[in-house]
């Protein structure tokens, strides 16, 4: 489990997934570029646990797999978090990626590594 809090005391972004070194560096740059605290967890279970005690500004999910889909469903089912923007980070962004993310309640898809686009959306 990796928790990295960049700016304490602010509502932040929760990133969920198994991110490599380059992706973590990119997420840190996004945090600095947006002024949002960055919290990173490795699993959906950790994300849902974290969200019981925190109010995220946004949720970033590394796209792929049923666990991500289930996390999105569970977040949307909680009235407290129903309006939290959910952005999927995908290796490829196309119509199919958008359709998939929208089907599980996500709000947007950004290509993993295109950090400037993610900063703009947040």
Protein Blocks (a to p, Z undefined) as FASTA:
>chain_A
ZZddfbghiacdddedjddfklmmmmmmmmmmnopacdddfbfklmmmmmmmcccfbdcd
deedjklmmmmmmmmmpmklmmgccddddfbdcfklmmmmmmnopabdcdehilmlmmmm
ZZ
